[in-house]
Amino acid sequence: MAEAGGFQLHEVKGDLFKCPETSALAHCISEDIRMGKGIAVIFKNKFGGIQELKNQGKSVGSVAVLKRGQRYVYYLITKKKYSDKPTYDTMRSSLVAMKEHCVAHDVKSVCMPLIGCGLDRLQWAKVAEIICEVFSDTDVSVSVYSL
């Protein structure tokens, strides 16, 4: 666990979808919003909203957002097409956009998988470092779930 100020990064063994309902959820998608593989399929089936996401017109390096009940669901747009791979720079930009939304909407807890590290092949140690840098000046708690 990393801590700086009020920010905390927790690594949790378990099912992401069993995290507290008071926490926002986040994962990575492509600008084309295909969500055809990996954990994105579960997000698509659980939360729907494909047209709602497309209507936001977000591009690489930004974040699309759905509100489901009291929970925000963040879609970090880290690549142009589903077949592309993200870069650490696009990951950072999307995380900054998510942080800005969290701060503006008083989100204190975000749960996510090991973003960018499954099908997208980024290195978790580097992604975790970026999360810590981006959120270090906030009091947002980020919990990262892996099975």
Phi and psi restraints in degrees (value plus and minus 20) as a CYANA .aco file:
   2 ALA   PHI    -127.8   -87.8
   2 ALA   PSI     122.3   162.3
   3 GLU   PHI    -156.4  -116.4
   3 GLU   PSI     121.4   161.4
   4 ALA   PHI    -173.4  -133.4
   4 ALA   PSI     100.8   140.8
   5 GLY   PHI      40.6    80.6
   5 GLY   PSI    -151.4  -111.4
   6 GLY   PHI    -109.0   -69.0
   6 GLY   PSI     -31.2     8.8
   7 PHE   PHI     -89.2   -49.2
   7 PHE   PSI     122.2   162.2
   8 GLN   PHI    -160.5  -120.5
   8 GLN   PSI     121.2   161.2
   9 LEU   PHI    -136.5   -96.5
   9 LEU   PSI     100.4   140.4
  10 HIS   PHI    -134.2   -94.2
  10 HIS   PSI     118.3   158.3
  11 GLU   PHI    -125.7   -85.7
  11 GLU   PSI     106.6   146.6
  12 VAL   PHI    -143.1  -103.1
  12 VAL   PSI     112.5   152.5
  13 LYS   PHI    -108.2   -68.2
  13 LYS   PSI     101.5   141.5
  14 GLY   PHI     133.7   173.7
  14 GLY   PSI    -196.9  -156.9
  15 ASP   PHI    -103.7   -63.7
  15 ASP   PSI      98.7   138.7
  16 LEU   PHI     -72.6   -32.6
  16 LEU   PSI     -58.0   -18.0
  17 PHE   PHI    -100.2   -60.2
  17 PHE   PSI     -16.6    23.4
  18 LYS   PHI    -123.8   -83.8
  18 LYS   PSI     -11.5    28.5
  19 CYS   PHI     -89.0   -49.0
  19 CYS   PSI     142.2   182.2
  20 PRO   PHI     -75.9   -35.9
  20 PRO   PSI     120.1   160.1
  21 GLU   PHI     -89.6   -49.6
  21 GLU   PSI     -29.8    10.2
  22 THR   PHI    -102.4   -62.4
  22 THR   PSI     -30.7     9.3
  23 SER   PHI    -111.4   -71.4
  23 SER   PSI     124.2   164.2
  24 ALA   PHI     -92.8   -52.8
  24 ALA   PSI     140.7   180.7
  25 LEU   PHI    -138.0   -98.0
  25 LEU   PSI     132.3   172.3
  26 ALA   PHI    -165.8  -125.8
  26 ALA   PSI     126.9   166.9
  27 HIS   PHI    -178.9  -138.9
  27 HIS   PSI     153.6   193.6
  28 CYS   PHI    -121.5   -81.5
  28 CYS   PSI     122.2   162.2
  29 ILE   PHI    -159.7  -119.7
  29 ILE   PSI     153.9   193.9
  30 SER   PHI    -116.6   -76.6
  30 SER   PSI     140.6   180.6
  31 GLU   PHI     -79.5   -39.5
  31 GLU   PSI     -47.7    -7.7
  32 ASP   PHI     -98.5   -58.5
  32 ASP   PSI     -22.7    17.3
  33 ILE   PHI      32.6    72.6
  33 ILE   PSI      23.1    63.1
  34 ARG   PHI     -95.3   -55.3
  34 ARG   PSI     -65.1   -25.1
  35 MET   PHI      25.5    65.5
  35 MET   PSI      35.3    75.3
  36 GLY   PHI    -124.5   -84.5
  36 GLY   PSI     -24.1    15.9
  37 LYS   PHI    -162.0  -122.0
  37 LYS   PSI     142.4   182.4
  38 GLY   PHI      42.8    82.8
  38 GLY   PSI    -174.0  -134.0
  39 ILE   PHI     -86.2   -46.2
  39 ILE   PSI     -41.5    -1.5
  40 ALA   PHI     -78.6   -38.6
  40 ALA   PSI     -54.1   -14.1
  41 VAL   PHI     -82.4   -42.4
  41 VAL   PSI     -60.5   -20.5
  42 ILE   PHI     -85.2   -45.2
  42 ILE   PSI     -64.1   -24.1
  43 PHE   PHI     -79.1   -39.1
  43 PHE   PSI     -64.7   -24.7
  44 LYS   PHI     -81.3   -41.3
  44 LYS   PSI     -64.5   -24.5
  45 ASN   PHI     -90.5   -50.5
  45 ASN   PSI     -56.3   -16.3
  46 LYS   PHI     -96.3   -56.3
  46 LYS   PSI     -60.6   -20.6
  47 PHE   PHI    -134.2   -94.2
  47 PHE   PSI     -32.7     7.3
  48 GLY   PHI      35.4    75.4
  48 GLY   PSI    -160.7  -120.7
  49 GLY   PHI      53.0    93.0
  49 GLY   PSI       0.3    40.3
  50 ILE   PHI     -76.8   -36.8
  50 ILE   PSI     -68.2   -28.2
  51 GLN   PHI     -85.7   -45.7
  51 GLN   PSI     -57.2   -17.2
  52 GLU   PHI     -80.0   -40.0
  52 GLU   PSI     -61.7   -21.7
  53 LEU   PHI     -86.6   -46.6
  53 LEU   PSI     -65.9   -25.9
  54 LYS   PHI     -81.3   -41.3
  54 LYS   PSI     -59.1   -19.1
  55 ASN   PHI     -83.1   -43.1
  55 ASN   PSI     -42.0    -2.0
  56 GLN   PHI     -92.2   -52.2
  56 GLN   PSI     -38.5     1.5
  57 GLY   PHI      40.0    80.0
  57 GLY   PSI      13.9    53.9
  58 LYS   PHI     -99.1   -59.1
  58 LYS   PSI     131.9   171.9
  59 SER   PHI    -138.0   -98.0
  59 SER   PSI     156.9   196.9
  60 VAL   PHI     -74.8   -34.8
  60 VAL   PSI     114.2   154.2
  61 GLY   PHI      72.8   112.8
  61 GLY   PSI     -15.2    24.8
  62 SER   PHI    -139.1   -99.1
  62 SER   PSI    -191.5  -151.5
  63 VAL   PHI    -156.2  -116.2
  63 VAL   PSI     114.0   154.0
  64 ALA   PHI    -119.0   -79.0
  64 ALA   PSI     130.9   170.9
  65 VAL   PHI    -155.3  -115.3
  65 VAL   PSI     114.3   154.3
  66 LEU   PHI    -133.7   -93.7
  66 LEU   PSI     128.4   168.4
  67 LYS   PHI    -133.2   -93.2
  67 LYS   PSI     103.2   143.2
  68 ARG   PHI    -144.8  -104.8
  68 ARG   PSI      84.9   124.9
  69 GLY   PHI      46.3    86.3
  69 GLY   PSI    -149.8  -109.8
  70 GLN   PHI    -108.5   -68.5
  70 GLN   PSI     -21.2    18.8
  71 ARG   PHI    -123.0   -83.0
  71 ARG   PSI     117.6   157.6
  72 TYR   PHI    -111.4   -71.4
  72 TYR   PSI     122.1   162.1
  73 VAL   PHI    -139.3   -99.3
  73 VAL   PSI      97.4   137.4
  74 TYR   PHI    -117.8   -77.8
  74 TYR   PSI     112.9   152.9
  75 TYR   PHI    -135.4   -95.4
  75 TYR   PSI      77.7   117.7
  76 LEU   PHI     -95.4   -55.4
  76 LEU   PSI      98.2   138.2
  77 ILE   PHI    -112.7   -72.7
  77 ILE   PSI      79.8   119.8
  78 THR   PHI    -127.5   -87.5
  78 THR   PSI     -21.7    18.3
  79 LYS   PHI    -177.0  -137.0
  79 LYS   PSI     140.3   180.3
  80 LYS   PHI     -92.9   -52.9
  80 LYS   PSI     -78.1   -38.1
  81 LYS   PHI    -136.2   -96.2
  81 LYS   PSI     134.7   174.7
  82 TYR   PHI     -75.2   -35.2
  82 TYR   PSI     -49.6    -9.6
  83 SER   PHI    -104.0   -64.0
  83 SER   PSI     -29.8    10.2
  84 ASP   PHI     -97.3   -57.3
  84 ASP   PSI     152.8   192.8
  85 LYS   PHI    -137.3   -97.3
  85 LYS   PSI     123.7   163.7
  86 PRO   PHI     -94.7   -54.7
  86 PRO   PSI     146.6   186.6
  87 THR   PHI    -134.1   -94.1
  87 THR   PSI     147.4   187.4
  88 TYR   PHI     -84.7   -44.7
  88 TYR   PSI     -50.7   -10.7
  89 ASP   PHI     -88.2   -48.2
  89 ASP   PSI     -63.5   -23.5
  90 THR   PHI     -88.5   -48.5
  90 THR   PSI     -54.0   -14.0
  91 MET   PHI     -82.4   -42.4
  91 MET   PSI     -68.1   -28.1
  92 ARG   PHI     -78.9   -38.9
  92 ARG   PSI     -67.7   -27.7
  93 SER   PHI     -79.0   -39.0
  93 SER   PSI     -63.7   -23.7
  94 SER   PHI     -85.7   -45.7
  94 SER   PSI     -59.4   -19.4
  95 LEU   PHI     -85.9   -45.9
  95 LEU   PSI     -58.4   -18.4
  96 VAL   PHI     -82.7   -42.7
  96 VAL   PSI     -63.5   -23.5
  97 ALA   PHI     -82.1   -42.1
  97 ALA   PSI     -60.7   -20.7
  98 MET   PHI     -86.1   -46.1
  98 MET   PSI     -63.0   -23.0
  99 LYS   PHI     -77.9   -37.9
  99 LYS   PSI     -65.1   -25.1
 100 GLU   PHI     -80.4   -40.4
 100 GLU   PSI     -59.7   -19.7
 101 HIS   PHI     -87.0   -47.0
 101 HIS   PSI     -63.9   -23.9
 102 CYS   PHI     -77.0   -37.0
 102 CYS   PSI     -68.5   -28.5
 103 VAL   PHI     -84.5   -44.5
 103 VAL   PSI     -64.6   -24.6
 104 ALA   PHI     -86.1   -46.1
 104 ALA   PSI     -48.2    -8.2
 105 HIS   PHI    -131.9   -91.9
 105 HIS   PSI      -4.4    35.6
 106 ASP   PHI      37.5    77.5
 106 ASP   PSI      18.7    58.7
 107 VAL   PHI    -101.6   -61.6
 107 VAL   PSI     103.8   143.8
 108 LYS   PHI    -124.1   -84.1
 108 LYS   PSI     -34.4     5.6
 109 SER   PHI    -164.3  -124.3
 109 SER   PSI     108.8   148.8
 110 VAL   PHI    -146.5  -106.5
 110 VAL   PSI     111.7   151.7
 111 CYS   PHI    -133.5   -93.5
 111 CYS   PSI     120.3   160.3
 112 MET   PHI    -172.5  -132.5
 112 MET   PSI     141.6   181.6
 113 PRO   PHI     -98.5   -58.5
 113 PRO   PSI    -193.9  -153.9
 114 LEU   PHI     -91.9   -51.9
 114 LEU   PSI      60.3   100.3
 115 ILE   PHI     -78.4   -38.4
 115 ILE   PSI     116.6   156.6
 116 GLY   PHI      54.5    94.5
 116 GLY   PSI     -17.9    22.1
 117 CYS   PHI    -131.9   -91.9
 117 CYS   PSI     -23.1    16.9
 118 GLY   PHI    -109.8   -69.8
 118 GLY   PSI    -124.3   -84.3
 119 LEU   PHI     -82.4   -42.4
 119 LEU   PSI     -45.0    -5.0
 120 ASP   PHI    -104.5   -64.5
 120 ASP   PSI     -33.1     6.9
 121 ARG   PHI      47.7    87.7
 121 ARG   PSI      -0.9    39.1
 122 LEU   PHI     -97.1   -57.1
 122 LEU   PSI     142.2   182.2
 123 GLN   PHI    -109.5   -69.5
 123 GLN   PSI     107.2   147.2
 124 TRP   PHI     -79.2   -39.2
 124 TRP   PSI     -61.2   -21.2
 125 ALA   PHI     -77.3   -37.3
 125 ALA   PSI     -60.1   -20.1
 126 LYS   PHI     -93.0   -53.0
 126 LYS   PSI     -61.5   -21.5
 127 VAL   PHI     -83.1   -43.1
 127 VAL   PSI     -63.3   -23.3
 128 ALA   PHI     -80.6   -40.6
 128 ALA   PSI     -60.5   -20.5
 129 GLU   PHI     -81.5   -41.5
 129 GLU   PSI     -62.6   -22.6
 130 ILE   PHI     -84.2   -44.2
 130 ILE   PSI     -64.8   -24.8
 131 ILE   PHI     -76.7   -36.7
 131 ILE   PSI     -66.4   -26.4
 132 CYS   PHI     -82.1   -42.1
 132 CYS   PSI     -63.0   -23.0
 133 GLU   PHI     -83.3   -43.3
 133 GLU   PSI     -66.3   -26.3
 134 VAL   PHI     -86.2   -46.2
 134 VAL   PSI     -62.5   -22.5
 135 PHE   PHI    -115.1   -75.1
 135 PHE   PSI     -20.3    19.7
 136 SER   PHI     -77.8   -37.8
 136 SER   PSI     -48.0    -8.0
 137 ASP   PHI    -117.1   -77.1
 137 ASP   PSI      -0.2    39.8
 138 THR   PHI    -141.4  -101.4
 138 THR   PSI     154.5   194.5
 139 ASP   PHI    -131.1   -91.1
 139 ASP   PSI       9.0    49.0
 140 VAL   PHI    -102.3   -62.3
 140 VAL   PSI     114.3   154.3
 141 SER   PHI    -117.0   -77.0
 141 SER   PSI     106.4   146.4
 142 VAL   PHI    -131.3   -91.3
 142 VAL   PSI     103.0   143.0
 143 SER   PHI    -131.7   -91.7
 143 SER   PSI     107.9   147.9
 144 VAL   PHI    -131.0   -91.0
 144 VAL   PSI     100.3   140.3
 145 TYR   PHI    -119.3   -79.3
 145 TYR   PSI     117.1   157.1
 146 SER   PHI    -160.2  -120.2
 146 SER   PSI     131.1   171.1
